[in-house]
Amino acid sequence: MIKKNTLIQQQQPYNQQINDCLLRKKNITLVIKREDLLHEHVSGNKFRKLYYNIIEARKKSYDTLLTFGGAFSNHIAATAAAGKELDIKTIGVIRGDELGNNLKQTLTENPTLRFAVLQGMRLHFVSRKVYRHKTEPDFIANLSQLFGKFYLVPEGGTNKLAVKGTEEILTREDDEFDYICSAVGTGGTIAGLINTAKPHQKVLGFPALKENFLHNDIAKYTHSDNWELIRDYNFGGFGKINKDLVEFINMVFTLHDLPLDPVYTGKMMYGIIDLIKKDYFPKGSKILAIHTGGLQGKAGMNIRLKKKGLPLLVE
Ligand SMILES: Cc1ncc(COP(=O)(O)O)c(C=O)c1O
């Protein structure tokens, strides 16, 4: 069998314009770059961030990828799927040792981890305390003792090669926009956008988490100051959600045929619309929002919403 060098795009992303009376009233153009369509299971920024890392792993003859993530991580699901497609073994180091106590129950209840295992990923659960050491040499050396040689992809997939991939999101046809918006987790996606945005464009990042460390992480990979983080739309922290956000995501899906995920793109879009209402953007502005994928996370979120008695996301 001839091994593929890396991932292959299943669909060309396209720019979807949103038509809405708020946008007409405020004289704003809002377009979504549907990067989520790049690949069924390695969608959006996951495709971009894994692309050159897999080429590198192949070049260096690694047959195993090891990476890190939480119980509902898009990156874990995507890495597992990429491994299956390319015949590369995958290991997921998962935050939360309690999940490993009853694996059968975990896999029954958690669609992300079940999917990862079905793709052939081997899961290794560690406590939240241990997980914090995931970038330290001793911790990595322990993993090498357990699993042998592997190509390490950091949490969220962000490293230099990931940024090389996310630098391919914007194309020449996007030069007409004044603002480029993206959800932010570990910063690799926005770093690529910052590096390739034109001088007249401003990049706005909407962090999905509350913590403040992101600015330095992004600055590490970028060489321009054409960007800003808007921290008002994390809804209380990573993975946190409320009725308002669920209803917003469902409304956007119904009215505009635009599926959003609850952890990243839903919060970004909520933020963009709120800022438009508050006249943050000058009249006549053209905004391009990047759809970074992550729709696999809806199923897991619905299980949590059901437990809390909140309305569910339409899937
Ligand atoms: C759907 C989605 N959007 C945005 C992000 C944030 O990307 P980054 O970690 O590169 O900031 C992630 C995390 O990878 C994600 O899964």
The ligand as an SDF file (V2000), in Angstrom:
LIG
                    3D

 16 16  0  0  0  0  0  0  0  0999 V2000
  -13.1530   24.5320   16.7500 C   0  0  0  0  0  0  0  0  0  0  0  0
  -11.9560   25.2220   17.2810 C   0  0  0  0  0  0  0  0  0  0  0  0
  -11.8400   26.5360   17.0780 N   0  0  0  0  0  0  0  0  0  0  0  0
  -10.7930   27.2390   17.5380 C   0  0  0  0  0  0  0  0  0  0  0  0
   -9.7940   26.6170   18.2480 C   0  0  0  0  0  0  0  0  0  0  0  0
   -8.6700   27.4390   18.7590 C   0  0  0  0  0  0  0  0  0  0  0  0
   -7.5380   27.2140   18.0260 O   0  0  0  0  0  0  0  0  0  0  0  0
   -6.1030   27.5190   18.6360 P   0  0  0  0  0  0  0  0  0  0  0  0
   -5.8720   26.4790   19.7010 O   0  0  0  0  0  0  0  0  0  0  0  0
   -5.1940   27.3520   17.4890 O   0  0  0  0  0  0  0  0  0  0  0  0
   -6.1480   28.8790   19.2050 O   0  0  0  0  0  0  0  0  0  0  0  0
   -9.8630   25.2290   18.4780 C   0  0  0  0  0  0  0  0  0  0  0  0
   -8.7770   24.5120   19.1550 C   0  0  0  0  0  0  0  0  0  0  0  0
   -8.0080   23.8870   18.4610 O   0  0  0  0  0  0  0  0  0  0  0  0
  -10.9750   24.5120   17.9850 C   0  0  0  0  0  0  0  0  0  0  0  0
  -11.0980   23.2000   18.1770 O   0  0  0  0  0  0  0  0  0  0  0  0
  1  2  1  0
  2  3  1  0
  2 15  2  0
  3  4  2  0
  4  5  1  0
  5  6  1  0
  5 12  2  0
  6  7  1  0
  7  8  1  0
  8  9  2  0
  8 10  1  0
  8 11  1  0
 12 13  1  0
 12 15  1  0
 13 14  2  0
 15 16  1  0
M  END
$$$$
